[in-house]
């Protein structure tokens, strides 16, 4: 069996990311698998093949990214596929720039997740908006390079054909204390806006959406700041605006069964299968 470890993503130059990893084998030969680098804007799903790899490859340079797009984070996986049985795949944990925490950071994340899950208990789903891929055929104007109509039912206002990645369960705390808000530096709130915080999974950006399971409220992320330990995100604080009730997003059906988040690899924050 293939065992991937120490996946690391570095940003050394404009619009280029360097990915490197280690591979070990358990009673199999490295040549029995084919290998590929996969990329997504979501930590847990939506990974698409960037490039195939030679069996002895241990690094890859991705020059097809836009590292200056505000709020965009690229996540990578290395996936090995058994040549004689393509249904058998082995995946690495996802990696991204700054994803190597120390023990203190991991313990802070563990404690905050315990607080959110056991005591605050506000169940939510996050819709991670796509910022790459094919443009929406229904509302995107290729000449003006912008959305030409509102309330598009194809892309839900993202401008991209697939709209959002698969929604991810998580917990939030809404309306944190005024002291925390002042420290966050997110500024004053307008009518229909509030603030919230959550752990480090999934990583949020502007124009992602948060859906509360209990009352069905939908919030659009306006801005975000993070608390970090040695460049590793341990908490996300967001300013959010309530989505209008006539929005097509209210037609999105939530999963019928709640799956607890964060039952996972503590380093990556990604739920295990």
N, C-alpha and C positions, 0 to 999 in steps of 0.2 A: 504494500500500500504506500502511496505517496504521502509524505508529511511535509507541509509547508510551514515555514517559521520566519520570524524577523522581517516581515514585509515592511519596507520603508519607502516613503515618497518624499522627495526633496525638490525644492524650487530654487534652482541656481541661476536661471536666466529667463528672459521674457518669453511667455507662451511655450515654455518647455518644462515638462516634469520628468524627473529621473526616478524610476522605480527599480528597486532591487530586493532580493529575497534569498532565502536558503531552502534547499530541498534535501530530504533524506528519504531512503527507501526501506521498507520493512518486508523482506522476503519476496521482493519483486524486482524486475529490471526496469530502469528508467526508460528504456526503449519500448516498453509495452504500453506507453501512454503518449498521447499527443497533448500539447500544451498551448495555452492562449492567455493573453492579457485582456481583461474585461474592465469596463468603466461604466460608472453611473453617477448621477447626482443624488442618489438616495443611498443610505448606508446599507439597506436591507434588501432592495429589489431593483429591477430595471437594468441589470448589468448587461451590456452589449459588447460583443467582441471588437477589440481595437486591432489586435494583430495576433497571428499565430507565432509560435516560438520554436526554436530548435530545442531538442531534448536536453542539451547541456546549458541552456541559457539561464542566467541568474540575474540579469538586469535588462531593462528596456527603457528607451527614451521616447516619450510621447510628445511629438511636436504638433499635434492636432488639437491643442487646447487653447483657450483664451483665459490666461491667468489674471487678466486685468478687469474682468467682468465682476463688478461689485456683488458680493453675496454668493457667488457661485463656488461650490466646493466639489472637487472631483474625488471620487472614491474608486479604488482599484481592488480587483481580485485576480489571483492566478488560479486557473482551473485546469486540471488534468483530466483527460477523457480516455478511458480504456479503449485501445484500438480495436480489439476483438469483441467489445461489448460497449457501444457508445452510450448506453443508458447508465453506465457506471462512471460517475464523476467524483472527483475530489477537489474541494475548493479551499483556498486559503481564507483566513479572516480578512476583512477589508482593511485597507490602509489608506491614509490620506496625510497631507502635510501637517506635521505637528501632532501625530497620533501615538506618540511613545510616552506614556505617563509614568511617573514614579509612584512608589508605594503610598506616599502621603496623598497624592491626587486620587488614587484609586479608593482610599479609605473615605475621603471626603465625598466622592460620588456615591459610594455605598451607603453612607449615613443619610445623604439627602434623598436618595431613592427610597430608603426605608421610611423617611418622614412623609414623602409624597404618597407612597402606596399604602402605608398602614394607618396614617393619622389624618391626612388631608383628603385623600380619596376622591379627587375630582377626575373622573375618567374622561379621556378625550381621545380623538383621533386627529392625526396630522396629515394634511394633504400637501405633499411637496410638489410645488409647481415646476414644470419642465422649463428650462431656458435654452435647450438645444434640441435639435432634431428637425423633422419636416414641419414646415409652417402649416397653419390651419387652412384648408381649402375653402372654408366657408366665410371667414371674416378677415383674413390677412390680405392687405393691399401690397403687392410686391413693388409697386412704383413708389408709393409714399413710405413703404416699409413700416407700417403700423396697422393696428387693428382698425377695421373700417366700420364695425357695428358692435353694439353692446349686447349682453346676454346671449352670447353664442353658445348653442347647445352642443357643439362639437368639441370645442377646446375649453369651455367654461372661463373664457376671458384671458387665457394664458397666451394665445397667439400661436400655440404649437398643437399639432394634430392630435397628439395623445393626451394633452392637458396636464394630467397629474400622474405621479407614480402611485403605486398601490398604497393606500392609507395605512398608517402605522399607529398602533395603540400607545398611549403614554398617559402620564398624569401631570396636571398643572395645579398651581396655586394662583388664583386670581386675586387682584387687589392687595398686593403686598403692602407693608407698612410705609408711611410717608418717608421715614428715614431711609429705607432701601431705595425708594424712588429718587430721592435727592442724590444718593450715592451713585445711582445708575447713570445720571446725566442725560436722560431721555427727554427732559423738558416737560412743559405743561401739556395737559390733556384737553381735548375738545369734546363736545357733546357726542355721546355714543362710543367713547373710547375708554379703555382701561389698561391696566398693566398686569402682567402675569410672569411667573417664572417656572422653569422646569429643569430637568436634568440635562445631560449632554446627548441624549438620543431621543428622536432623530435631530440632527443639526438643522436649525431653522434659518430662514432668510426672508427678506421682504417679499410680500405677495404670496407666501405660503398661507394655508388656512388651518384653523383649529376648530374642530367640531366637538362640542360638549355632548357627552352621551346622555346625561341626565335630563337636560332641558332642551336639547337640540339647538342651542345657540351656536352661531358660526361667526368666527372672528378672523379678520384678515390681519396678518402681521405687517405693521407699518415700519417698525424699526426694531433693532435688537442690539443688545450689548452682552458681552460674556464675561464671566469670571474665569480666570485661567490660573493654572499652576504649572510653571515651566512650559508655557505655550500649549498646555493640554486643557481643553474646555471642561470645566467642572459644573458650571451653571449657566443657563441662558435666561436673560430677562428681556421681555418683549413688550412693546407698546402695540396694542391691537385695537382695531375698529370693528364694530358690529356690522355684519353684512346685512344689507336690506332684505326684508322678508320676501320680496318678489324675486330674489336671485335664483337662478337655475341650480345653484349649489344645494338648495334645500331639497332638490329632487334626488340627490345622491343617497343611495341606501347604505346604511351602516351594516357591518357584519352582524349576523344573528347571535353569534357566540363571542363573548369577550375573552380574549387571550391575554394573559398577564404579560406586560412588557418587562424587559430587563432580566428575564430568566436566561442568562446569557454568559458569554465570555466577558469578564469584567474589564479587560483591556480595550476591546473594540466597542462594547456596548451593544452589540448586535445579538438579537435573540437566536438561540440555537433551534434547530429543527426539532 
